[in-house]
Amino acid sequence: MANRERKKLEKSLKPHWVWAIAFGSAIGWGAFVLPTDWIDQAGPIGVIIGILLGAALMMIIGVSYGFLIEKFPVTGGEFAYAYIGFGRLFAFIAGWFLTLGYICIVALNASALALLAKFLFPDLVRTGNMYTVAGYEVSIIQIAIASIALILFAILNIRGASFSGKTQFVFSIILILGITLLGVGAIFADGPSLSNVTPAFNPDQTAIASILTILAIAPFAYVGFDNIPQAAEEFEFEPKKAFGLIIWSLLAAGIAYSAMILITASSIPWQNLLAQIQETQSVWGTGDAIESYMGRAGVFIIAAAVCMGIFTGLNGFYISASRLTFAMGRARILPNMFRQLHPKHNTPYVGILFTMAICLIAPWFGRQALLWVVDMSSTGVAIAYFFCTATAYKFFRWSDKQPARGYADVVAPGKKFLSLIGMLSAIGFLVLLLLPWSPASLGTESYIALGIWILIGIVFYLFNSGRYNSIDRKELNYLILEKEEIE
């Protein structure tokens, strides 16, 4: 009977807070730091088309999420869904790869804060340069900035979900205001022009290849909307509202990404901008683009927006990583400490501290080394998307003439078709990332990092699989889903 202990999280999250968790996490630092990198790969219009197509595919995948959140409003998200659809082993695989994605993004957000400091205060940040990793100078100041941010947001999250939700909403509103001011400046200032956006695509490759290059990173660009199912157990509103929150968060994120691409590319001819970045070895091309037409005032605005993006990313993915490891601990596939809740704040503090501890290692490897894990985290997220959509596909029937099998009792041909499209999209993302001849294939370093994470996962599973697999099915249903039978 000891196994039946199932600790619960408090219901304290309001709808607009949950929307902010999804939107702010999906935007993060990427919309402000990566535009010039993406433009270099695909050209401005190639990026915008790829980003918006990615948002559309995420919305299709969101149909499956909305259905499963309404039916199973428990923390754990894709871990729980993979368990429902495919059993214990695949639940661990989905949860483990998604944990990888979340932790990588926490680390990347912290490193983006150090990058911002290096752009704004280059002389200060160069103080204490210690060594170089892949051409990137690592200084003790950068390490300190990233580490302090990681520690502060760990403390913020331990204090409670409602506190995190309120601050996330404030950060998101300031972020939107920042993008709006940059856009207004681009419209009325001298210099920016839509003619600077040409050529629309990367002239070194076909338009289709340019779009596919960006589409392949859609799981990374929009990871964050799936923070909603991780927080489902803490909703103080009806779970059926989750689907609308997913759609609105993805729509807002797609518009924000596209706006920043257009603002950056229209500032000066984009090929000249890229040449200037290469010549000056600038650490932040988007900041250079904004400074070209708004001066230091523009730098201040985009710096404030970047800070908000970083803060929303840190906050949102701390929430998700800790809830996911809590759910896996509650299912007894991770060590018992992960299912412990803070005695005062009732938060999964061990998962928060675990995420912080791993991420505190990252700043010592420099920014370039961290970028190697971006595609790797996209792989983890795409795997999680597959299990969610595939489970939803199993739930739906094409017609009432099709016999119900197990829990496949919902006649919804439209939703079944969309879940099929979502499933194929997730497979497509994996193909683009993992096949060597793909325009968006992983680099060697990313493959190595992915292999290391798989080996660590095997070790974790072997140490805990005996207990996990010995739990009675009804009991495990209760631990993961809070119900003994899957209806």
Secondary structure as GFF3:
##gff-version 3
##sequence-region A 1 487
A	DSSP	three_ten_helix	2	4	.	.	.	ID=ss1
A	DSSP	alpha_helix	15	27	.	.	.	ID=ss2
A	DSSP	alpha_helix	30	33	.	.	.	ID=ss3
A	DSSP	alpha_helix	35	42	.	.	.	ID=ss4
A	DSSP	alpha_helix	44	71	.	.	.	ID=ss5
A	DSSP	alpha_helix	78	86	.	.	.	ID=ss6
A	DSSP	alpha_helix	88	120	.	.	.	ID=ss7
A	DSSP	alpha_helix	122	126	.	.	.	ID=ss8
A	DSSP	beta_strand	129	133	.	.	.	ID=ss9
A	DSSP	beta_strand	136	139	.	.	.	ID=ss10
A	DSSP	alpha_helix	140	158	.	.	.	ID=ss11
A	DSSP	alpha_helix	161	188	.	.	.	ID=ss12
A	DSSP	three_ten_helix	194	197	.	.	.	ID=ss13
A	DSSP	alpha_helix	207	215	.	.	.	ID=ss14
A	DSSP	alpha_helix	218	222	.	.	.	ID=ss15
A	DSSP	alpha_helix	227	230	.	.	.	ID=ss16
A	DSSP	three_ten_helix	232	234	.	.	.	ID=ss17
A	DSSP	three_ten_helix	239	241	.	.	.	ID=ss18
A	DSSP	alpha_helix	242	267	.	.	.	ID=ss19
A	DSSP	alpha_helix	270	280	.	.	.	ID=ss20
A	DSSP	alpha_helix	285	330	.	.	.	ID=ss21
A	DSSP	three_ten_helix	336	339	.	.	.	ID=ss22
A	DSSP	alpha_helix	349	359	.	.	.	ID=ss23
A	DSSP	three_ten_helix	362	365	.	.	.	ID=ss24
A	DSSP	alpha_helix	366	395	.	.	.	ID=ss25
A	DSSP	beta_strand	396	397	.	.	.	ID=ss26
A	DSSP	beta_strand	410	411	.	.	.	ID=ss27
A	DSSP	alpha_helix	413	434	.	.	.	ID=ss28
A	DSSP	alpha_helix	444	470	.	.	.	ID=ss29
A	DSSP	alpha_helix	473	481	.	.	.	ID=ss30
###
